[in-house]
Amino acid sequence: MESLLSGINRQRERRYIRARALIEDLIRILVEKYHVKKIVLIGSCLNKDRFRFHSDIDLCVKGLEGSLYFKALGELLISAGEFNVDLIPMEDATERMKGYIEKGEVLYNE
């Protein structure tokens, strides 16, 4: 049983590493193509111990033109492959979400 758990943990850790590496590509897309001003990572991708097999990549962005939201999200989802991506405009964030953003990891800030 211990061997099985160890194998599961290794797989989960490898998936976490792939997600973190992928984030660099997502940042590039958001900055170069959609000219966002700020990107903050929130959620389980912040912490390897909280990351699970169903975990996604939660990105909060500032400065994404509203009319480009679905185009940007679609491009991120295609680029993300096995991962789901949540794209949250900071301008539309609830007070609760703003709290998560404050505790998140700033990935890009113009």
Helices and strands as residue ranges (DSSP letters): H 2-32, E 38-42, G 44-46, E 57-62, G 66-68, H 69-80, E 85-89, G 90-92, H 95-103, E 105-109
